Amino acid sequence: MIQTVLKRDGRIVGFNEEKIVTAIRKAMLHTEKGEDMALIRQITDHISFRGDSQMTVEAIQDMVEMELMKSSRKDVAKKYIAYRNQRSIARKAKTRDLFQEIINIKSNDITRENANMNADTPAGMMMKFASESTKPFVDDFLLDDDIMDAVHNSYLHIHDKDYYPTKSLTCCQHPLDHILKNGFCVGHGESRPAKRIETASVLACISMETAQNEMHGGQAIPAFDFYMAPYVRNTFIEELKSLEELTSASYEHLYNREVSDYVECPLDFLSGDERIVQHAMNKTVKRVHQAMEAFIHNMNTIHSRGGNQVVFSSINYGTDTSAEGRCVIRELLNSTYRGVGNGETAIFPIQIWKKKRGVSYLPTDRNYDLYELACKVSARRFFPNFLNLDATFNQSEEWRADDPKRYIHEVATMGCRTRVFENRFGPKTSVGRGNLSFSTVNIVRLAIECMELENKEQRIAQFFAKLDNVLELTARQLHERMEFQRTAYAKQFPLLMSALWVGSEKLKPTDTIATVINQGTLGIGFIGLAECLVALTGKHHGESAESQELGVRIITYMRDRANDFSERYQHNYSVLATPAEGLSGKFTRADRKKFGIIAGVTDRDYYTNSNHVPVYYKCSARHKAEVEAPYHALTGGGHIFYVEIDGDATHNPDAIMRVVDMMDKYNIGYGSVNHNRNRCLDCGYENSDKELKSCPKCGGTRIDKLQRITGYLVGTTDRWNSAKLAELNDRVIHE
């Protein structure tokens, strides 16, 4: 009698005879005679009792074929066998066509799936070959049939499915202090601990680059200012020691002298210790600036993932009020404002300013001047984005202003929007944690399938029933992927599982990561709330209070179900406002193909990202904030708020400040401001003309049009897929 099944991914699960029933029934429905439940049960029972106590999926399928061939329904056996063969043939044909497109460097939605990856280079082509080859393997060997059907029928999208077999995790917030204090070894040379700011800067880059090659998502540093601050003081002391060598005097009494701020000043009229301190301080500030400049430059030039993509990096900062921390923040912002290379805007790292009452909220707060500088920099360079630590859901009861490690209790985010904070199985923190994997539900398709019901209450009730079914599938798929990830060994992630992930320091290289992985999160994402609401009510949430009420009800239901799944599976499930890039058009094309063009639903080339008001809907920034704010409290897996402003933001940093203040007023967790920024690649001239074709200064036509795609910047739209280009063209200004 069969008791357990050895799945294709190596997991052992309990035997479920209903899967045999479903498979045979599907084959019967494709024959003229139709289904025969009596025969189905007879074959199922026979296999269940005659099989070994543990069997593989393939062995069970072979038994099904044998029993069907021995039965009176050989027509069903033929359909069953043909189905298995057809899947293999279809997969090979699809793979061949995809490979031809990659080889011929065609610009399409396959090769432009990720705008920050150059799929035309040899390394980029290899990545796409591997990606498109791996996805069918996942379908055939790692997914249950009902989940695979949901994916193929565009109810569900599994993000980074090509990385599924590697058992890699999505992202991590680096506890950089561990790296800087202890150094690290990942099997190819050892890095010593940092002693000065330049070394700390380089190790921060290496940490993110190394981890990027071990993971399929982004890398972030949750408290860049706090982590770098000690090395500013070390550098200051080093400069004092250099003066000791020059003057043969001892300045040891100045090593730990209290400094109110690290600011360059002329040495005129200074003497004695004051002159020595100021000289060392001037040198220190210059070195900090150069270290921050090098950090930004490295993060835009160091490649990972086979050499075809820069590290998808983010840094959080803004709450260190020490003189050293302020120096790091100031010089980081100054370097960002100046730009890299010939003055162009740095794409990475995504910078995130953490704003908090008592720190940078009022003009009397210690870091308010740096907050003003951050807004000035954002007005020119798009970064930093802004994280509201005072949002009710971003607060921790353990945060204390006098705690030197208070950053542990501050939420941090990935630049695109991924958020990790709450934790059922350990400390409430972002540090040393990240997302394990996430999948997105196509709530638009579910709503379209309910449109035939004229009664609105019945239509909405049917939608929730369908949503519940897909959520159950999604939660199970994420659980099964996590169970697969748990079987990985620590040695497969040399840096991540030795120095970064919380609890990993206890692991031996040959230990599995099962004991620490539960500190991460599983994300249930959604896309197209606006189109979903149009299908259900006739209007989206930006134009109808009734639709807004339903929208909040839908995402609240998803949040509540995520909490239920957390209890059932004992994981950290959360709802994610999906940062769809390639997915924004994929679902739309599939739904348009099946249901045709539906006004306000499938009549554009993309679905609106997550819970956003549609980009084409003309409204005020305030109205947009009022509508989108309630969803931030419901999407613990991540969210973002955007405002599009007109004109040259470089000369209007107050506009940035007004948006950040509005975020605080409406309890918005994370947000940013979009605006136009052009730069002539020939002479460096910049302006904000939306339709700029040639440079008004030198006449050059090589214009760099900087745009934000899903939370990160792209210096050229040449690598954008068709759906995101369509969305870009539809964006309107929020007054």
Legacy VTK file of the C-alpha trace (Angstrom):
# vtk DataFile Version 3.0
C-alpha trace
ASCII
DATASET POLYDATA
POINTS 735 float
0.000 0.000 0.000
1.386 3.404 -0.986
1.978 5.639 2.018
4.508 8.231 0.863
5.635 9.687 -2.470
9.175 10.666 -3.413
8.698 13.852 -5.411
10.926 14.943 -8.290
12.624 17.553 -6.112
13.644 14.945 -3.523
10.974 15.758 -0.943
8.920 12.968 0.620
5.220 13.749 1.017
2.138 11.827 2.048
0.347 9.874 -0.699
-2.780 11.589 -2.031
-4.906 9.292 -4.186
-7.045 12.201 -5.379
-4.174 13.280 -7.637
-4.524 9.974 -9.513
-8.287 10.535 -9.760
-7.761 14.028 -11.187
-5.177 12.883 -13.754
-7.322 10.020 -15.094
-10.442 12.186 -15.143
-8.671 14.846 -17.231
-7.654 12.208 -19.777
-11.223 10.804 -19.904
-12.732 14.214 -20.540
-10.706 14.398 -23.756
-12.308 11.191 -25.120
-15.684 10.657 -26.819
-17.024 8.396 -24.059
-16.254 10.918 -21.322
-15.593 10.113 -17.701
-16.291 6.892 -15.809
-15.951 7.512 -12.078
-16.455 3.869 -11.199
-13.470 2.847 -13.339
-11.434 5.752 -12.032
-12.009 4.628 -8.451
-11.291 1.007 -9.336
-7.927 1.870 -10.906
-7.041 4.288 -8.130
-7.801 1.776 -5.397
-5.857 -0.938 -7.212
-2.769 1.268 -7.516
-3.073 2.506 -3.951
-3.146 -0.999 -2.457
-0.764 -2.742 -4.876
1.959 -0.107 -4.850
5.036 -0.086 -2.620
4.965 1.845 0.663
7.047 4.583 -0.965
7.028 5.320 -4.693
8.252 8.002 -7.064
5.893 10.187 -9.079
7.111 8.575 -12.312
6.523 5.038 -11.005
2.941 5.922 -10.026
2.320 7.438 -13.460
3.687 4.284 -15.079
1.235 2.194 -13.025
-1.626 4.421 -14.160
-0.653 3.818 -17.793
-0.455 0.046 -17.225
-3.844 -0.134 -15.527
-5.496 1.967 -18.220
-4.024 -0.253 -20.935
-5.416 -3.366 -19.193
-8.871 -1.789 -18.816
-11.666 -1.463 -21.351
-10.770 2.195 -21.826
-7.599 2.000 -23.901
-8.698 5.279 -25.486
-8.040 6.931 -22.137
-4.595 5.318 -21.897
-3.692 6.796 -25.271
-4.778 10.269 -24.177
-2.894 9.935 -20.898
0.326 8.816 -22.635
-0.066 11.413 -25.391
-0.459 14.171 -22.827
2.836 13.251 -21.168
4.622 13.140 -24.531
3.045 16.335 -25.853
4.305 18.289 -22.917
7.874 17.270 -23.754
7.476 18.030 -27.484
5.839 21.408 -26.875
8.522 22.353 -24.409
11.300 21.589 -26.872
9.658 23.626 -29.633
9.122 26.595 -27.364
12.711 26.422 -26.105
14.042 26.337 -29.685
12.108 29.483 -30.633
13.207 31.319 -27.502
16.841 30.433 -28.090
16.672 31.764 -31.646
15.382 35.091 -30.364
18.204 35.299 -27.820
20.833 34.332 -30.408
19.579 36.982 -32.827
19.535 39.576 -29.977
15.955 40.490 -30.758
14.585 43.308 -28.633
11.445 41.800 -27.146
9.793 41.120 -23.836
11.859 37.964 -23.297
15.237 39.660 -23.678
13.974 42.844 -21.970
12.446 41.132 -18.944
14.820 43.004 -16.613
15.787 46.528 -17.666
19.045 46.488 -15.718
20.337 43.332 -17.375
22.036 43.522 -20.765
20.838 40.349 -22.490
22.820 41.183 -25.645
26.249 40.477 -24.140
27.645 36.915 -24.155
27.185 36.690 -20.381
23.671 38.089 -20.681
22.803 35.592 -23.404
24.081 32.740 -21.256
21.877 33.922 -18.417
18.823 33.953 -20.689
19.666 30.518 -22.111
19.897 29.156 -18.577
16.761 30.964 -17.473
14.549 29.767 -20.308
15.899 26.206 -20.034
15.287 25.977 -16.313
11.659 27.129 -16.239
10.291 24.016 -18.037
12.305 21.823 -15.671
10.581 23.516 -12.741
7.172 22.900 -14.332
7.863 19.237 -14.952
9.693 18.242 -11.803
9.143 20.760 -9.014
5.524 21.928 -9.266
2.334 20.089 -8.429
-0.065 19.730 -11.364
-2.712 22.097 -9.974
-0.120 24.768 -9.275
1.400 24.346 -12.722
-2.077 24.703 -14.245
-2.627 27.915 -12.277
0.664 29.285 -13.596
0.010 28.269 -17.215
-3.515 29.719 -17.077
-2.188 33.046 -15.737
-3.822 32.921 -12.330
-0.437 32.826 -10.630
3.109 33.952 -11.395
6.108 32.461 -9.596
8.826 35.103 -9.451
12.389 34.052 -10.229
11.156 30.620 -11.211
14.383 30.048 -13.138
16.281 30.171 -9.829
13.906 27.681 -8.165
16.220 24.629 -8.605
19.193 26.482 -7.083
17.379 26.724 -3.723
18.552 30.339 -3.480
16.706 32.948 -1.424
15.477 36.299 -2.689
17.183 39.068 -0.709
19.004 40.021 2.487
19.613 43.075 4.674
23.333 42.818 5.459
24.519 43.110 9.092
27.570 44.901 7.762
29.107 45.384 11.210
29.861 41.628 11.286
31.785 41.881 8.017
33.653 45.056 8.973
34.677 43.797 12.414
35.509 40.204 11.554
36.271 40.106 7.837
35.115 37.034 5.946
36.246 34.080 3.891
34.189 32.563 1.092
36.673 30.038 -0.206
38.705 32.227 -2.580
40.876 34.382 -0.363
40.202 35.958 2.986
39.180 39.533 3.706
40.629 41.140 6.834
38.574 43.393 9.146
38.331 47.083 8.233
40.504 49.689 9.950
39.723 52.853 8.021
36.843 54.351 6.045
38.247 53.395 2.624
38.450 49.721 3.564
34.977 49.788 5.114
33.609 51.232 1.879
35.236 48.517 -0.241
34.093 45.699 2.059
30.527 46.997 1.854
30.727 46.630 -1.941
32.297 43.175 -1.753
29.690 41.971 0.722
26.826 42.905 -1.596
28.551 41.671 -4.738
29.387 38.292 -3.197
25.916 37.777 -1.758
24.335 38.787 -5.081
25.967 35.764 -6.684
24.407 33.558 -4.002
20.867 34.947 -4.267
18.309 35.751 -6.950
17.127 39.074 -5.530
18.577 42.314 -4.245
21.090 43.167 -1.543
20.672 45.919 1.020
22.439 47.520 3.962
19.914 48.483 6.667
21.973 51.126 8.534
24.788 52.323 6.293
25.511 55.397 8.433
25.759 53.448 11.704
27.990 50.780 10.174
30.417 53.254 8.587
30.606 55.711 11.504
33.293 53.935 13.613
35.682 54.028 10.678
35.361 57.792 10.388
36.744 58.079 13.919
39.463 55.530 13.082
40.422 57.632 10.070
40.478 60.790 12.184
42.850 59.087 14.661
44.988 57.886 11.755
45.342 61.484 10.572
46.366 62.566 14.071
49.018 59.837 14.096
50.326 61.101 10.772
50.732 64.529 12.338
52.582 62.929 15.239
55.126 61.530 12.795
55.471 64.947 11.179
55.817 67.005 14.364
57.280 64.396 16.769
54.556 65.424 19.236
51.960 63.254 20.944
48.271 63.874 20.239
46.940 60.801 21.971
44.832 63.043 24.234
42.919 64.119 21.082
42.122 60.628 19.790
38.767 60.393 21.557
38.053 64.091 21.782
34.361 64.846 21.365
33.564 66.318 17.966
30.267 68.080 17.332
30.496 67.690 13.572
33.035 66.873 10.871
33.114 70.018 8.752
35.969 71.362 6.656
37.170 74.791 7.820
40.230 76.951 7.041
43.113 76.764 9.511
43.593 80.531 9.604
43.674 82.005 13.099
43.735 78.538 14.703
46.593 77.369 16.882
47.571 74.613 19.273
45.261 71.624 19.631
42.444 73.401 17.784
44.601 73.737 14.679
45.713 70.100 14.906
42.151 68.832 15.335
40.814 70.912 12.461
43.634 69.824 10.159
42.944 66.139 10.953
39.241 66.774 10.507
39.717 68.385 7.084
41.777 65.417 5.953
39.190 63.007 7.351
36.294 64.688 5.550
38.172 64.499 2.243
38.867 60.806 2.764
35.260 60.087 3.727
34.086 61.880 0.605
36.474 59.876 -1.577
35.381 56.637 0.121
31.701 57.424 -0.517
32.507 58.409 -4.090
34.352 55.110 -4.571
31.472 53.188 -3.011
28.948 54.654 -5.443
31.295 54.199 -8.391
31.944 50.558 -7.492
28.254 49.775 -7.092
27.674 51.040 -10.638
30.578 49.162 -12.232
31.102 45.909 -10.305
29.176 43.180 -12.088
27.681 40.020 -10.671
25.635 37.110 -12.035
28.140 36.070 -14.655
29.208 39.602 -15.513
26.029 40.869 -17.147
24.362 42.867 -14.392
25.474 45.309 -11.720
24.528 44.439 -8.163
20.891 45.257 -7.378
21.865 47.195 -4.265
20.170 49.430 -1.709
21.351 51.333 1.353
19.242 52.735 4.207
20.488 55.678 6.294
19.567 58.929 8.026
19.103 58.230 11.742
22.690 58.180 13.049
23.061 61.497 14.873
26.722 61.039 15.852
29.270 63.388 14.302
30.818 60.429 12.477
27.486 59.127 11.183
26.523 62.604 10.007
29.820 62.875 8.156
29.093 59.650 6.283
25.591 60.823 5.369
26.715 64.285 4.265
29.548 63.095 2.059
27.434 60.293 0.587
24.802 62.858 -0.384
27.372 65.338 -1.680
28.965 62.655 -3.842
25.558 61.537 -5.125
24.677 65.114 -6.034
27.893 65.543 -8.045
27.249 62.324 -9.968
29.579 59.634 -11.213
31.906 59.525 -14.211
31.251 62.648 -16.239
28.457 63.756 -13.938
25.770 61.219 -14.726
23.262 60.047 -12.132
24.197 56.837 -10.312
21.695 54.040 -10.897
22.804 52.085 -7.830
22.759 51.817 -4.924
19.137 52.729 -4.427
19.362 55.150 -1.520
16.687 55.315 1.175
16.451 58.121 3.711
14.925 57.010 7.025
12.921 59.916 8.404
11.919 59.929 12.071
10.494 62.304 14.640
13.121 63.621 16.991
15.859 62.899 14.451
15.071 64.726 11.201
11.414 65.748 11.459
11.604 69.351 12.670
14.157 72.129 11.978
15.331 71.777 15.570
16.138 68.071 15.133
19.809 67.058 14.925
19.680 65.654 11.361
17.167 68.056 9.846
19.905 69.845 7.875
20.895 66.513 6.317
17.246 65.789 5.528
17.112 69.095 3.639
20.251 68.065 1.756
18.663 64.686 0.997
15.662 66.432 -0.573
17.975 68.641 -2.631
19.844 65.564 -3.880
16.620 63.683 -4.629
15.381 66.657 -6.654
18.346 66.265 -8.982
19.249 62.559 -8.776
15.903 60.818 -7.944
17.537 59.319 -4.854
17.210 59.038 -1.968
13.730 57.594 -1.658
12.043 58.161 1.700
11.118 55.644 4.400
8.704 56.873 7.062
9.757 55.306 10.370
6.835 57.035 12.102
4.181 55.144 10.133
2.237 53.110 12.687
3.262 49.799 11.106
6.958 50.811 10.885
7.427 51.392 14.600
9.011 49.134 17.196
8.273 49.379 20.901
11.943 48.539 21.585
13.372 51.595 19.785
15.138 54.010 22.156
16.788 57.287 21.163
19.756 56.650 23.482
20.375 53.105 22.223
23.618 53.074 20.171
22.221 50.093 18.226
18.717 51.474 17.782
18.948 50.759 14.058
18.248 47.104 14.902
14.695 48.198 15.754
14.247 50.366 12.645
12.572 48.998 9.567
14.700 48.993 6.430
13.640 48.275 2.890
14.918 47.140 -0.466
14.857 49.950 -2.980
12.157 48.499 -5.201
9.859 48.093 -2.132
10.479 44.716 -0.464
9.957 45.032 3.291
10.938 42.611 6.085
10.253 43.562 9.703
7.671 41.505 11.600
8.810 38.059 12.703
6.956 35.186 14.361
10.112 33.207 15.001
12.686 35.714 16.214
13.403 39.407 16.784
11.341 42.089 15.057
14.018 43.564 12.832
15.151 43.932 9.243
18.792 43.142 10.000
20.095 39.775 8.800
16.767 38.820 7.255
15.096 38.897 3.864
12.449 37.452 1.609
12.671 33.755 0.722
10.446 33.855 -2.362
7.245 35.456 -3.590
4.479 34.745 -6.065
1.836 37.042 -7.527
-1.902 36.469 -7.945
-3.663 37.793 -11.052
-6.704 39.267 -9.328
-7.786 40.867 -12.620
-8.466 37.497 -14.268
-10.496 36.391 -11.262
-12.608 39.542 -11.546
-13.093 39.173 -15.318
-14.427 35.644 -14.825
-17.128 37.086 -12.541
-18.296 39.853 -14.918
-21.008 37.685 -16.470
-22.996 37.847 -13.226
-25.316 40.867 -13.405
-25.988 40.976 -9.672
-23.129 42.939 -8.113
-23.302 41.201 -4.735
-23.166 37.772 -6.371
-20.339 38.937 -8.628
-18.256 40.107 -5.685
-19.059 37.003 -3.635
-17.938 34.774 -6.493
-14.752 36.819 -6.826
-13.851 36.249 -3.171
-14.522 32.523 -3.542
-12.181 32.377 -6.537
-9.606 34.513 -4.740
-9.653 32.182 -1.762
-8.948 29.164 -3.965
-5.973 30.834 -5.650
-4.619 32.080 -2.335
-4.692 28.510 -1.019
-2.702 27.379 -4.049
-0.250 30.243 -3.688
0.379 29.608 -0.008
0.978 25.912 -0.670
3.314 26.671 -3.594
5.366 29.049 -1.438
5.453 26.488 1.365
6.651 23.750 -0.992
9.322 26.003 -2.449
10.486 26.844 1.047
10.593 23.174 2.003
12.788 22.650 -1.052
15.022 25.593 -0.069
15.412 24.157 3.434
17.287 21.161 2.040
20.179 23.344 0.835
23.495 23.130 2.673
25.148 26.138 4.261
28.205 25.610 2.032
26.047 26.426 -1.008
25.868 30.035 0.249
29.408 30.671 1.580
28.865 34.285 2.663
25.117 34.427 3.240
25.031 31.404 5.521
28.209 32.175 7.438
28.132 35.910 8.126
24.883 37.527 6.969
21.673 35.560 7.650
20.475 35.691 11.252
21.462 32.529 13.112
23.771 31.310 10.345
26.875 31.689 12.506
25.839 28.454 14.256
25.809 26.443 11.028
28.569 24.155 9.839
29.205 24.005 6.066
27.566 20.564 5.842
24.488 21.583 7.871
21.269 22.334 6.025
19.819 25.820 6.332
16.552 24.397 7.685
17.078 25.715 11.216
17.508 29.376 10.204
15.450 29.837 7.070
12.186 30.469 8.923
13.496 33.929 9.854
12.695 34.962 6.287
9.360 35.848 4.711
7.129 34.425 2.003
5.363 37.030 -0.113
1.894 36.759 -1.639
1.783 39.485 -4.257
-0.974 41.021 -6.355
-1.179 43.129 -9.474
-3.877 45.211 -11.139
-6.161 46.200 -8.258
-7.420 49.114 -10.389
-8.412 46.869 -13.329
-9.845 44.292 -10.937
-12.152 46.927 -9.444
-13.230 48.178 -12.879
-14.236 44.619 -13.788
-16.217 44.242 -10.554
-17.758 47.715 -10.129
-17.173 49.668 -13.336
-14.727 52.117 -11.717
-11.293 51.989 -10.119
-10.486 53.109 -6.575
-9.150 56.485 -7.653
-12.501 57.557 -9.086
-15.012 55.876 -6.778
-15.347 55.714 -2.995
-17.347 52.499 -3.368
-14.548 50.904 -5.377
-11.992 52.109 -2.842
-13.969 50.442 -0.063
-14.010 47.178 -2.017
-10.303 47.492 -2.839
-9.385 47.830 0.827
-11.686 44.900 1.598
-9.923 42.716 -1.003
-6.393 43.441 0.223
-7.516 43.151 3.858
-8.866 39.710 3.036
-5.527 38.767 1.476
-3.703 40.050 4.570
-5.988 38.050 6.879
-5.508 34.900 4.831
-1.730 35.450 4.906
-1.958 35.504 8.706
-3.964 32.264 8.596
-1.312 30.642 6.404
1.397 31.798 8.818
-0.305 29.855 11.590
-1.056 26.795 9.468
2.360 26.398 7.881
4.364 28.135 10.620
6.057 30.604 8.280
6.220 34.410 7.956
3.670 35.023 5.191
2.987 38.615 4.144
1.181 40.464 1.359
3.354 42.257 -1.183
2.360 45.127 -3.463
4.163 43.448 -6.371
6.810 45.550 -8.188
5.836 44.110 -11.562
8.159 44.733 -14.486
8.028 41.844 -16.954
4.776 40.692 -15.344
2.982 43.984 -16.021
2.292 42.969 -19.616
2.409 39.184 -19.331
-0.884 38.826 -17.443
-2.543 41.449 -19.652
-1.625 39.689 -22.896
-2.925 36.374 -21.597
-6.216 37.847 -20.378
-6.763 39.856 -23.554
-6.182 36.721 -25.628
-8.842 34.818 -23.688
-11.418 37.525 -22.924
-10.798 40.126 -25.623
-10.512 43.873 -25.122
-12.489 45.077 -22.108
-12.670 48.840 -21.563
-10.730 49.915 -18.502
-9.473 46.377 -17.926
-7.561 44.829 -20.845
-7.554 47.802 -23.253
-4.004 48.863 -22.370
-0.746 46.923 -22.721
-0.213 46.621 -18.977
-1.984 46.178 -15.658
-1.473 48.857 -13.036
1.186 47.974 -10.498
-0.253 46.556 -7.267
-2.591 49.013 -5.466
-1.575 52.171 -7.346
-4.058 54.575 -8.831
-3.624 54.138 -12.621
-0.759 56.218 -13.990
-3.044 57.722 -16.647
-5.653 58.937 -14.126
-5.427 62.696 -13.611
-5.621 63.568 -9.915
-3.824 65.550 -7.244
-0.934 64.163 -5.266
-3.074 64.520 -2.163
-5.896 62.443 -3.620
-3.441 59.772 -4.732
-2.020 59.656 -1.210
-5.465 59.407 0.374
-6.389 56.491 -1.888
-3.160 54.498 -1.683
-2.295 55.064 1.983
-4.609 52.409 3.526
-2.915 49.669 1.504
0.505 50.329 3.071
-0.672 49.044 6.445
-1.960 45.876 4.754
1.101 45.046 2.662
3.768 44.067 5.172
5.787 42.420 2.411
6.447 45.762 0.755
4.841 48.810 -0.852
5.738 52.165 -2.389
4.013 55.495 -3.101
4.914 57.583 -6.146
4.173 61.153 -7.124
4.906 62.544 -10.601
5.896 66.220 -10.565
6.393 68.650 -13.435
9.137 71.162 -14.134
12.782 71.199 -13.123
12.836 69.628 -9.665
16.516 70.544 -9.279
15.456 74.061 -8.362
12.512 72.958 -6.256
13.584 70.657 -3.419
10.644 72.008 -1.416
8.396 69.950 -3.702
10.177 66.822 -2.494
9.754 67.883 1.128
6.027 68.466 0.642
5.608 64.922 -0.670
7.544 63.451 2.274
5.459 65.500 4.710
2.334 64.200 2.996
3.568 60.655 3.479
3.743 61.299 7.205
0.297 62.903 7.283
-1.411 59.946 5.602
0.560 57.170 7.350
2.384 56.098 4.182
5.365 53.826 4.764
7.671 54.337 1.798
7.649 56.648 -1.182
9.464 58.615 -3.826
9.086 61.377 -6.380
9.357 60.958 -10.153
10.334 63.800 -12.467
12.004 64.322 -15.824
15.778 64.528 -16.072
17.725 64.614 -19.314
21.474 64.725 -19.759
23.483 65.253 -22.934
26.091 62.518 -23.158
28.305 64.750 -25.307
28.596 67.916 -23.209
26.867 67.095 -19.906
24.052 69.661 -20.252
20.983 68.803 -18.126
17.357 69.875 -18.212
13.849 68.541 -17.537
12.251 68.901 -21.002
10.028 65.851 -21.454
10.305 65.929 -25.253
14.006 66.765 -25.579
15.425 65.367 -28.841
18.683 67.323 -29.159
20.900 69.237 -26.765
20.198 73.022 -26.798
23.829 73.647 -25.823
25.859 71.556 -28.283
23.222 70.140 -30.640
24.079 66.535 -29.744
21.390 63.880 -30.027
22.806 61.381 -27.541
20.380 62.192 -24.757
20.275 60.147 -21.550
16.650 60.146 -20.380
16.640 58.975 -16.796
13.472 57.179 -15.718
12.262 55.124 -12.784
10.776 51.763 -13.741
9.578 49.874 -10.624
11.527 51.463 -7.798
14.937 51.580 -9.431
16.359 53.808 -12.144
17.211 52.989 -15.740
19.428 55.360 -17.701
17.907 54.369 -21.030
14.494 53.092 -22.040
16.073 50.909 -24.758
15.973 47.957 -22.360
12.363 48.467 -21.229
9.790 45.897 -22.297
6.784 47.009 -24.343
4.344 47.033 -21.419
6.506 49.297 -19.254
7.120 51.617 -22.215
3.373 51.895 -22.695
2.945 52.666 -19.014
5.691 55.306 -19.158
3.974 57.067 -22.038
0.694 57.129 -20.082
2.076 58.711 -16.914
0.500 62.040 -15.947
1.574 64.765 -13.544
0.075 64.914 -10.027
-0.581 68.541 -9.166
LINES 1 736
735 0 1 2 3 4 5 6 7 8 9 10 11 12 13 14 15 16 17 18 19 20 21 22 23 24 25 26 27 28 29 30 31 32 33 34 35 36 37 38 39 40 41 42 43 44 45 46 47 48 49 50 51 52 53 54 55 56 57 58 59 60 61 62 63 64 65 66 67 68 69 70 71 72 73 74 75 76 77 78 79 80 81 82 83 84 85 86 87 88 89 90 91 92 93 94 95 96 97 98 99 100 101 102 103 104 105 106 107 108 109 110 111 112 113 114 115 116 117 118 119 120 121 122 123 124 125 126 127 128 129 130 131 132 133 134 135 136 137 138 139 140 141 142 143 144 145 146 147 148 149 150 151 152 153 154 155 156 157 158 159 160 161 162 163 164 165 166 167 168 169 170 171 172 173 174 175 176 177 178 179 180 181 182 183 184 185 186 187 188 189 190 191 192 193 194 195 196 197 198 199 200 201 202 203 204 205 206 207 208 209 210 211 212 213 214 215 216 217 218 219 220 221 222 223 224 225 226 227 228 229 230 231 232 233 234 235 236 237 238 239 240 241 242 243 244 245 246 247 248 249 250 251 252 253 254 255 256 257 258 259 260 261 262 263 264 265 266 267 268 269 270 271 272 273 274 275 276 277 278 279 280 281 282 283 284 285 286 287 288 289 290 291 292 293 294 295 296 297 298 299 300 301 302 303 304 305 306 307 308 309 310 311 312 313 314 315 316 317 318 319 320 321 322 323 324 325 326 327 328 329 330 331 332 333 334 335 336 337 338 339 340 341 342 343 344 345 346 347 348 349 350 351 352 353 354 355 356 357 358 359 360 361 362 363 364 365 366 367 368 369 370 371 372 373 374 375 376 377 378 379 380 381 382 383 384 385 386 387 388 389 390 391 392 393 394 395 396 397 398 399 400 401 402 403 404 405 406 407 408 409 410 411 412 413 414 415 416 417 418 419 420 421 422 423 424 425 426 427 428 429 430 431 432 433 434 435 436 437 438 439 440 441 442 443 444 445 446 447 448 449 450 451 452 453 454 455 456 457 458 459 460 461 462 463 464 465 466 467 468 469 470 471 472 473 474 475 476 477 478 479 480 481 482 483 484 485 486 487 488 489 490 491 492 493 494 495 496 497 498 499 500 501 502 503 504 505 506 507 508 509 510 511 512 513 514 515 516 517 518 519 520 521 522 523 524 525 526 527 528 529 530 531 532 533 534 535 536 537 538 539 540 541 542 543 544 545 546 547 548 549 550 551 552 553 554 555 556 557 558 559 560 561 562 563 564 565 566 567 568 569 570 571 572 573 574 575 576 577 578 579 580 581 582 583 584 585 586 587 588 589 590 591 592 593 594 595 596 597 598 599 600 601 602 603 604 605 606 607 608 609 610 611 612 613 614 615 616 617 618 619 620 621 622 623 624 625 626 627 628 629 630 631 632 633 634 635 636 637 638 639 640 641 642 643 644 645 646 647 648 649 650 651 652 653 654 655 656 657 658 659 660 661 662 663 664 665 666 667 668 669 670 671 672 673 674 675 676 677 678 679 680 681 682 683 684 685 686 687 688 689 690 691 692 693 694 695 696 697 698 699 700 701 702 703 704 705 706 707 708 709 710 711 712 713 714 715 716 717 718 719 720 721 722 723 724 725 726 727 728 729 730 731 732 733 734
